[in-house]
Amino acid sequence: MSTPELIYKIATEASYAPARQSGSYSGMPIDAADGYMHFSTAAQLRETLRLHFPGQTGLVILAVRTADLGPDLVWEASRGGALFPHLYGGALKTSAIAWEAPVSVDADGSCELPEAVR
């Protein structure tokens, strides 16, 4: 598997907003509970939103440059045995974020992804 240029973090706007000032994002409650930050590839993103965020508004997708994460980025088997990117070692530096975009997920789990997701 070749490492993609970008991976994606789904966050609530409320949890991410302070990071714009502080320069680092410590993640969502599930990240703290699991001991690492959850990410998805472009191919995994839609299903992650469908399964874990149905009916939610006020979300933001963070496009993160994998090259900026170094050895703390680990690919581990998760849903259906697929390899998912996980970030160990603490908070995500906002300097690694290429772009951010708002997203809302319908009650049935469907959503419109930003065009820039690739």
Beta strands, then each sheet from edge to edge (+ up, - down):
strand 1: 6-12
strand 2: 24-25
strand 3: 37-38
strand 4: 59-65
strand 5: 73-77
strand 6: 83-87
strand 7: 92-93
strand 8: 97-103
sheet 1: 1+ 4- 8+
sheet 2: 2+ 7-
sheet 3: 3+ 6- 5+
end
